Amino acid sequence: MTYPANIEKALAYLQAADIPARYKKIAPLHKFLWQKDIALPPVILADFRTNAILFGIGGVIFWQIASLIMSLFLPLQHPPTLAQWLFSIIFFTISFGYGMAYYYRRQRRKFGLLTWQEIQNTP
């Protein structure tokens, strides 16, 4: 598959890096967006803000779908009010997004990888 030049550059950098194979795997969402010429950086190379937003939104969507499916089989006697539901969504989005962003930033630094911006600025 052919991706935009900046993505190809980042993928070549990742493949050459001496890191565990699980960090070199690319999510299907990234591949889909790259085919549409949307240059979303690989998770291990993305900055903190990008990862926090992506993981926060993706995590809360998954959590809400899982909660809906669970509520079909285990109905609640006292369902949460709208305010409680909104608070839980906001809290989960922020905490999960920041937690995952922190984890990937720490891993990138541990392995000594360049950031997305640094890779794009290399010749």
Backbone as ProteinMPNN parsed JSONL, in Angstrom:
{"seq_chain_A": "MTYPANIEKALAYLQAADIPARYKKIAPLHKFLWQKDIALPPVILADFRTNAILFGIGGVIFWQIASLIMSLFLPLQHPPTLAQWLFSIIFFTISFGYGMAYYYRRQRRKFGLLTWQEIQNTP", "coords_chain_A": {"N_chain_A": [[0.837, -1.177, 0.0], [0.396, 2.246, -0.648], [1.195, 5.149, 1.053], [0.907, 8.573, 2.193], [3.876, 10.647, 1.812], [5.013, 11.596, 4.238], [4.022, 9.785, 6.073], [5.101, 7.38, 5.146], [7.783, 7.914, 5.669], [7.777, 8.009, 8.488], [6.948, 5.375, 9.039], [9.087, 3.903, 7.98], [11.079, 4.759, 9.72], [10.085, 3.702, 12.142], [10.17, 0.927, 11.579], [12.904, 0.546, 11.385], [13.732, 1.056, 13.924], [14.893, -0.139, 17.104], [12.82, -1.633, 18.744], [10.199, -3.323, 20.606], [8.08, -5.58, 18.736], [5.317, -5.15, 19.02], [4.953, -2.43, 19.22], [5.401, -1.591, 16.72], [3.284, -2.323, 15.226], [0.445, -1.331, 13.327], [-2.605, 0.27, 13.773], [-5.847, -0.608, 12.438], [-7.543, 1.624, 12.058], [-5.727, 3.734, 11.681], [-4.499, 2.917, 9.272], [-6.71, 3.058, 7.547], [-7.306, 5.83, 7.658], [-4.922, 6.853, 6.628], [-5.043, 5.938, 4.004], [-6.967, 7.617, 3.101], [-5.576, 9.933, 2.901], [-5.13, 11.297, 5.312], [-2.996, 12.423, 7.592], [-2.365, 11.022, 10.236], [-0.378, 10.556, 13.021], [1.558, 7.571, 13.903], [0.751, 5.82, 16.926], [2.815, 5.526, 18.905], [4.535, 7.514, 18.146], [3.125, 9.857, 18.207], [2.185, 13.088, 19.564], [1.499, 14.153, 22.984], [-1.026, 15.454, 23.259], [-2.467, 14.688, 20.925], [-2.635, 11.88, 21.265], [-4.055, 11.827, 23.703], [-6.54, 12.913, 22.986], [-7.421, 11.131, 20.941], [-7.409, 8.573, 22.262], [-9.08, 9.175, 24.4], [-11.587, 9.822, 23.205], [-12.029, 7.496, 21.629], [-11.961, 5.541, 23.649], [-14.141, 6.236, 25.305], [-16.283, 5.874, 23.571], [-16.129, 3.103, 23.1], [-16.529, 2.253, 25.75], [-19.136, 3.165, 26.259], [-20.634, 1.647, 24.433], [-20.082, -0.923, 25.41], [-21.236, -0.636, 27.95], [-23.911, -0.27, 27.262], [-24.544, -2.751, 26.08], [-24.112, -4.4, 28.301], [-26.107, -3.422, 29.986], [-28.367, -4.39, 28.779], [-28.442, -7.04, 29.493], [-28.104, -7.007, 32.231], [-30.085, -5.259, 33.796], [-30.277, -2.053, 35.363], [-31.415, -1.148, 38.61], [-31.604, 1.42, 39.528], [-31.102, 3.612, 37.33], [-28.485, 5.83, 36.144], [-28.668, 9.396, 36.581], [-29.011, 12.097, 34.185], [-27.029, 14.016, 34.686], [-25.189, 12.541, 36.214], [-24.467, 10.634, 34.339], [-23.29, 12.255, 32.314], [-21.16, 13.338, 33.796], [-19.695, 10.985, 34.314], [-18.942, 10.249, 31.725], [-17.348, 12.437, 30.93], [-15.36, 12.336, 32.931], [-14.272, 9.741, 32.467], [-13.362, 10.03, 29.802], [-11.354, 12.003, 30.059], [-9.617, 10.865, 32.029], [-8.913, 8.297, 30.941], [-7.934, 9.036, 28.415], [-5.752, 10.766, 29.095], [-4.258, 8.987, 30.638], [-3.494, 6.934, 28.806], [-2.127, 8.483, 26.917], [-0.016, 9.417, 28.472], [1.249, 6.967, 29.02], [2.146, 6.143, 26.425], [3.82, 8.284, 25.772], [5.767, 7.976, 27.73], [6.786, 5.45, 26.97], [7.801, 6.064, 24.416], [9.879, 7.809, 25.116], [11.405, 6.091, 26.71], [12.352, 4.224, 24.847], [13.831, 5.926, 23.328], [12.875, 7.199, 21.027], [12.239, 9.397, 18.265], [9.993, 12.21, 18.053], [6.907, 12.671, 16.221], [6.962, 15.202, 14.927], [9.734, 15.721, 14.938], [10.652, 13.674, 13.29], [9.491, 14.409, 10.872], [10.929, 16.694, 10.33], [13.457, 15.82, 9.743], [15.982, 15.297, 7.252]], "CA_chain_A": [[0.0, 0.0, 0.0], [1.137, 3.5, -0.653], [0.686, 6.162, 1.959], [1.582, 9.852, 1.969], [5.326, 10.598, 2.035], [5.374, 11.764, 5.646], [3.688, 8.527, 6.743], [6.128, 6.417, 4.727], [9.0, 8.267, 6.398], [7.597, 7.587, 9.875], [6.914, 3.907, 9.073], [10.455, 3.432, 7.78], [11.776, 5.019, 10.982], [9.614, 2.722, 13.124], [10.666, -0.406, 11.233], [14.348, 0.501, 11.641], [13.971, 1.236, 15.358], [15.077, -1.349, 17.893], [11.748, -1.64, 19.74], [9.379, -4.547, 20.474], [7.227, -5.629, 17.544], [3.959, -4.655, 19.277], [4.928, -0.984, 19.003], [5.516, -1.346, 15.276], [1.999, -2.645, 14.594], [-0.366, -0.158, 13.006], [-4.035, 0.008, 13.958], [-6.639, -0.495, 11.211], [-8.034, 2.996, 11.909], [-4.651, 4.527, 11.092], [-4.359, 2.525, 7.865], [-7.858, 3.608, 6.831], [-7.138, 7.281, 7.536], [-3.795, 7.118, 5.735], [-5.518, 5.732, 2.637], [-7.757, 8.815, 2.78], [-4.608, 11.042, 2.953], [-5.157, 11.991, 6.598], [-1.696, 12.079, 8.17], [-2.414, 10.82, 11.678], [0.867, 9.864, 13.36], [1.456, 6.327, 14.658], [0.508, 6.102, 18.341], [4.053, 5.645, 19.669], [5.227, 8.732, 17.736], [2.23, 11.017, 18.321], [2.385, 13.918, 20.756], [0.613, 13.869, 24.114], [-2.378, 15.962, 22.997], [-3.106, 13.841, 19.913], [-2.986, 10.595, 21.885], [-5.097, 12.029, 24.722], [-7.822, 13.116, 22.301], [-7.824, 9.902, 20.252], [-7.735, 7.522, 23.222], [-10.232, 9.6, 25.187], [-12.811, 9.666, 22.415], [-12.202, 6.076, 21.304], [-12.247, 4.801, 24.865], [-15.494, 6.501, 25.796], [-17.214, 5.23, 22.641], [-16.107, 1.673, 23.426], [-17.117, 2.082, 27.076], [-20.588, 3.347, 26.175], [-21.189, 0.475, 23.747], [-20.016, -2.037, 26.365], [-22.235, -0.386, 28.998], [-25.232, -0.508, 26.68], [-24.718, -4.198, 25.946], [-24.251, -4.953, 29.643], [-27.394, -3.039, 30.57], [-29.408, -5.234, 28.193], [-28.463, -8.312, 30.208], [-28.154, -6.731, 33.664], [-30.715, -3.942, 33.932], [-30.048, -1.355, 36.626], [-32.625, -0.772, 39.328], [-31.582, 2.883, 39.605], [-30.206, 4.106, 36.279], [-27.904, 7.128, 36.488], [-29.325, 10.596, 36.051], [-28.275, 12.689, 33.071], [-25.827, 14.666, 35.229], [-24.235, 11.487, 36.575], [-23.991, 10.035, 33.088], [-22.361, 13.205, 31.694], [-19.944, 13.389, 34.612], [-18.91, 9.764, 34.108], [-18.347, 10.305, 30.386], [-16.256, 13.418, 30.95], [-14.293, 11.804, 33.779], [-13.637, 8.619, 31.78], [-12.636, 10.54, 28.64], [-10.129, 12.684, 30.495], [-8.688, 9.974, 32.718], [-8.398, 7.274, 30.03], [-7.128, 9.712, 27.4], [-4.483, 11.2, 29.667], [-3.492, 7.816, 31.05], [-2.887, 6.291, 27.636], [-1.156, 9.42, 26.335], [1.16, 9.384, 29.344], [1.918, 5.683, 28.815], [2.866, 6.118, 25.149], [4.916, 9.251, 25.836], [6.809, 7.352, 28.533], [7.393, 4.399, 26.161], [8.604, 6.702, 23.37], [11.111, 8.304, 25.745], [12.162, 4.922, 27.168], [13.032, 3.648, 23.694], [14.637, 6.958, 22.671], [12.339, 7.484, 19.692], [11.932, 10.778, 17.917], [8.564, 12.503, 17.945], [6.382, 12.836, 14.867], [7.471, 16.454, 14.387], [11.169, 15.583, 14.7], [10.834, 12.807, 12.119], [9.121, 15.177, 9.676], [11.946, 17.718, 10.088], [14.731, 15.216, 9.325], [16.104, 15.282, 5.772]], "C_chain_A": [[0.884, 1.243, 0.0], [0.414, 4.504, 0.236], [1.372, 7.48, 1.626], [3.055, 9.771, 2.385], [5.7, 10.73, 3.507], [5.05, 10.509, 6.467], [4.727, 7.466, 6.41], [7.437, 6.656, 5.485], [8.915, 7.784, 7.846], [7.588, 6.059, 9.989], [8.306, 3.312, 8.883], [11.276, 3.63, 9.056], [11.375, 3.988, 12.037], [10.163, 1.326, 12.84], [12.151, -0.542, 11.526], [14.665, 0.598, 13.127], [14.072, -0.107, 16.069], [14.087, -1.336, 19.063], [10.957, -2.931, 19.577], [8.382, -4.442, 19.314], [5.833, -5.055, 17.791], [3.845, -3.155, 19.084], [5.044, -0.618, 17.527], [4.214, -1.649, 14.537], [1.177, -1.378, 14.421], [-1.837, -0.549, 13.087], [-4.787, 0.162, 12.632], [-7.192, 0.922, 10.99], [-6.975, 3.888, 11.265], [-4.491, 4.2, 9.605], [-5.493, 3.107, 7.024], [-7.689, 5.116, 6.613], [-5.984, 7.637, 6.6], [-4.188, 6.913, 4.281], [-6.341, 6.926, 2.165], [-6.912, 10.086, 2.845], [-4.754, 11.909, 4.197], [-3.926, 11.527, 7.364], [-1.758, 12.05, 9.693], [-1.167, 10.033, 12.077], [0.623, 8.535, 14.056], [1.428, 6.638, 16.16], [1.8, 6.341, 19.114], [4.809, 6.927, 19.32], [4.401, 10.0, 17.935], [2.532, 11.807, 19.592], [1.306, 13.614, 21.793], [-0.825, 14.268, 23.81], [-3.127, 15.078, 22.005], [-3.533, 12.506, 20.513], [-4.094, 10.751, 22.92], [-6.465, 12.171, 24.07], [-8.306, 11.809, 21.666], [-8.225, 8.8, 21.23], [-8.94, 7.907, 24.064], [-11.534, 9.38, 24.444], [-13.07, 8.194, 22.089], [-12.569, 5.253, 22.511], [-13.663, 5.006, 25.356], [-16.543, 5.901, 24.853], [-17.294, 3.73, 22.94], [-16.805, 1.418, 24.756], [-18.635, 2.216, 27.035], [-21.264, 2.17, 25.47], [-21.194, -0.731, 24.686], [-21.056, -1.868, 27.469], [-23.645, -0.648, 28.49], [-25.508, -2.001, 26.568], [-24.9, -4.839, 27.313], [-25.613, -4.631, 30.243], [-28.556, -3.834, 29.965], [-29.557, -6.545, 28.96], [-28.583, -8.136, 31.723], [-28.786, -5.355, 33.881], [-30.503, -3.358, 35.327], [-31.372, -1.01, 37.288], [-32.756, 0.74, 39.414], [-30.622, 3.408, 38.546], [-29.677, 5.491, 36.643], [-28.712, 8.283, 35.894], [-28.475, 11.132, 34.91], [-26.984, 13.334, 33.562], [-24.775, 13.63, 35.61], [-23.634, 10.846, 35.324], [-22.984, 10.952, 32.402], [-21.058, 13.303, 32.471], [-19.082, 12.16, 34.362], [-18.253, 9.751, 32.737], [-17.162, 11.262, 30.365], [-15.08, 12.895, 31.757], [-13.545, 10.671, 33.069], [-12.818, 9.098, 30.586], [-11.318, 11.162, 29.054], [-9.142, 11.7, 31.116], [-8.104, 8.912, 31.782], [-7.5, 7.912, 28.964], [-5.767, 10.133, 27.928], [-3.63, 10.02, 30.096], [-2.786, 7.141, 29.891], [-1.852, 7.19, 26.971], [0.128, 9.44, 27.157], [1.949, 8.095, 29.125], [2.736, 5.692, 27.518], [3.984, 7.152, 25.108], [6.081, 8.651, 26.621], [7.526, 6.26, 27.74], [8.28, 4.994, 25.066], [9.931, 7.196, 23.943], [11.993, 7.147, 26.2], [12.962, 4.311, 26.029], [13.876, 4.666, 22.937], [14.174, 7.283, 21.261], [12.137, 8.983, 19.499], [10.418, 10.972, 17.901], [8.19, 12.622, 16.474], [6.955, 14.094, 14.212], [8.957, 16.369, 14.073], [11.444, 14.71, 13.48], [10.531, 13.595, 10.841], [10.174, 16.226, 9.339], [13.305, 17.141, 9.705], [14.793, 15.173, 7.797], [15.857, 13.912, 5.162]], "O_chain_A": [[1.97, 1.262, 0.579], [-0.804, 4.671, 0.169], [2.327, 7.496, 0.849], [3.433, 8.934, 3.205], [6.611, 10.047, 3.974], [5.736, 10.213, 7.445], [5.18, 6.736, 7.292], [8.111, 5.709, 5.89], [9.873, 7.215, 8.369], [8.157, 5.507, 10.931], [8.666, 2.337, 9.542], [12.074, 2.768, 9.426], [12.232, 3.46, 12.746], [10.574, 0.621, 13.761], [12.614, -1.626, 11.88], [15.771, 0.251, 13.542], [13.424, -1.081, 15.687], [14.455, -1.069, 20.207], [11.03, -3.57, 18.528], [7.913, -3.357, 18.97], [5.22, -4.524, 16.864], [2.756, -2.65, 18.811], [4.812, 0.527, 17.139], [4.052, -1.282, 13.373], [1.21, -0.475, 15.257], [-2.255, -1.569, 12.539], [-4.4, 0.978, 11.795], [-7.296, 1.368, 9.847], [-7.292, 4.706, 10.401], [-4.363, 5.102, 8.777], [-5.262, 3.593, 5.917], [-7.908, 5.615, 5.509], [-6.065, 8.618, 5.862], [-3.714, 7.641, 3.409], [-6.403, 7.211, 0.969], [-7.453, 11.192, 2.846], [-4.527, 13.118, 4.144], [-3.832, 10.359, 7.741], [-1.257, 12.957, 10.356], [-0.919, 8.957, 11.534], [-0.395, 8.368, 14.728], [2.025, 7.621, 16.601], [1.869, 7.28, 19.908], [5.638, 7.385, 20.108], [4.935, 11.105, 17.839], [3.061, 11.269, 20.564], [0.334, 12.913, 21.514], [-1.748, 13.498, 24.076], [-4.295, 14.755, 22.222], [-4.657, 12.054, 20.296], [-4.98, 9.901, 23.009], [-7.444, 11.604, 24.555], [-9.464, 11.427, 21.834], [-9.263, 8.162, 21.052], [-9.747, 7.044, 24.409], [-12.48, 8.814, 24.993], [-14.187, 7.702, 22.251], [-13.405, 4.354, 22.416], [-14.318, 4.053, 25.779], [-17.596, 5.462, 25.314], [-18.382, 3.161, 23.022], [-17.584, 0.473, 24.879], [-19.342, 1.462, 27.704], [-22.348, 1.747, 25.871], [-22.176, -1.47, 24.755], [-21.689, -2.841, 27.881], [-24.479, -1.191, 29.216], [-26.592, -2.461, 26.927], [-25.743, -5.721, 27.478], [-26.208, -5.463, 30.928], [-29.618, -3.936, 30.58], [-30.654, -7.093, 29.066], [-29.102, -9.012, 32.414], [-28.069, -4.385, 34.126], [-30.545, -4.07, 36.331], [-32.332, -0.628, 36.618], [-33.86, 1.284, 39.379], [-29.446, 3.628, 38.836], [-30.336, 6.241, 37.363], [-29.347, 8.15, 34.848], [-27.353, 10.676, 34.693], [-25.947, 13.206, 32.911], [-23.589, 13.831, 35.349], [-22.438, 10.558, 35.273], [-21.936, 10.489, 31.953], [-19.978, 13.346, 31.881], [-17.866, 12.279, 34.213], [-17.121, 9.289, 32.6], [-16.098, 10.931, 29.841], [-13.932, 12.997, 31.323], [-12.314, 10.647, 33.072], [-11.699, 8.628, 30.377], [-10.279, 10.877, 28.459], [-7.962, 11.701, 30.766], [-6.901, 8.656, 31.833], [-6.433, 7.385, 28.65], [-4.745, 9.887, 27.288], [-2.41, 10.046, 29.936], [-1.604, 6.813, 29.988], [-0.816, 6.71, 26.511], [1.227, 9.475, 26.603], [3.177, 8.123, 29.053], [3.899, 5.289, 27.521], [5.007, 6.916, 24.465], [7.239, 8.795, 26.231], [8.749, 6.148, 27.823], [9.377, 4.496, 24.813], [10.982, 7.022, 23.326], [13.216, 7.225, 26.081], [14.116, 3.923, 26.215], [14.573, 4.298, 21.991], [14.988, 7.606, 20.396], [11.898, 9.726, 20.451], [9.66, 10.013, 17.754], [9.056, 12.668, 15.6], [7.386, 14.048, 13.06], [9.4, 16.888, 13.049], [12.372, 14.983, 12.72], [11.238, 13.457, 9.843], [10.304, 16.612, 8.177], [14.219, 17.897, 9.374], [13.766, 15.028, 7.134], [15.926, 13.757, 3.942]]}, "name": "protein", "num_of_chains": 1, "seq": "MTYPANIEKALAYLQAADIPARYKKIAPLHKFLWQKDIALPPVILADFRTNAILFGIGGVIFWQIASLIMSLFLPLQHPPTLAQWLFSIIFFTISFGYGMAYYYRRQRRKFGLLTWQEIQNTP"}
